[in-house]
Amino acid sequence: MSELDAKKRNAIPGQQFAFPKQRKEPIENATHVRNAIARFNQVEGVTDAERDEAWKHITAAAGQYGVEVHEKSWREIGAKAAHPAKR
């Protein structure tokens, strides 16, 4: 998938961004939802409260587009499960 050019990005309604106020991380299709999850921790200049709201937007869009989300919270992104080693 190609990157959004400025004209296409500006045409996306605000509610179709994970961070609508900042217009960061579009989530208007399954590919963008997966990208928003993958890049979530790279978003700068937002508060934890804004991240909480963005996560709600992402999980709602994931459900709409059939994208599996394994994390229950954005705080789990990139965290490795702490499982004892099997012997």
C-alpha positions in Angstrom: 0.0 0.0 0.0 1.3 3.4 -0.9 1.6 6.3 1.6 -1.2 8.8 1.8 -0.5 12.0 0.0 -1.5 15.2 1.6 -4.7 15.6 -0.5 -5.9 12.1 0.4 -5.0 12.4 4.0 -6.9 15.7 4.3 -9.9 14.1 2.7 -10.2 11.5 5.6 -12.7 12.6 8.2 -11.3 13.3 11.6 -13.1 10.4 13.3 -11.2 8.0 11.1 -7.9 8.8 12.8 -6.8 7.1 16.0 -5.8 10.5 17.3 -8.4 12.7 15.6 -7.4 16.0 17.2 -3.8 15.6 15.9 -5.0 13.7 12.7 -2.5 11.0 13.4 -2.7 7.3 12.5 -5.6 6.9 10.0 -7.8 3.9 10.7 -10.2 3.9 7.8 -9.4 0.4 6.6 -7.8 -2.9 7.9 -4.3 -2.1 6.6 -4.3 1.3 8.3 -5.6 -0.2 11.6 -2.8 -2.7 11.6 -0.3 0.1 10.9 -1.8 2.2 13.7 -1.3 -0.6 16.1 2.3 -1.3 14.9 3.2 2.4 15.1 1.3 3.3 18.2 4.3 3.7 20.5 6.0 6.0 17.9 3.3 8.7 18.1 4.8 11.7 19.9 3.2 14.8 21.5 0.1 13.0 23.0 -0.9 12.4 26.6 -1.8 9.1 28.1 -5.4 10.1 28.2 -5.2 10.7 24.4 -3.6 7.3 24.0 -6.4 5.7 26.0 -9.0 7.3 23.6 -6.9 6.4 20.5 -6.8 2.8 21.7 -10.6 2.8 21.9 -10.8 4.1 18.4 -8.3 1.5 17.1 -10.1 -1.4 18.8 -13.4 -0.3 17.5 -12.0 0.0 13.9 -10.3 -3.3 14.3 -13.7 -4.9 15.1 -15.3 -3.2 12.1 -12.6 -4.4 9.7 -11.9 -7.8 11.2 -8.4 -7.1 12.5 -7.4 -9.3 15.4 -6.0 -7.4 18.4 -4.3 -9.4 21.1 -3.4 -6.6 23.5 -6.1 -5.5 26.0 -4.4 -2.1 26.4 -2.0 0.1 24.4 0.4 -0.4 27.3 0.8 -4.0 26.3 2.1 -3.2 22.8 5.5 -4.6 22.4 5.6 -6.1 25.9 6.8 -9.7 26.0 4.7 -12.1 28.0 6.4 -13.1 31.2 6.1 -16.9 31.0 8.5 -19.2 32.9 10.7 -21.2 30.6 9.5 -24.7 30.0 12.0 -27.5 30.7 
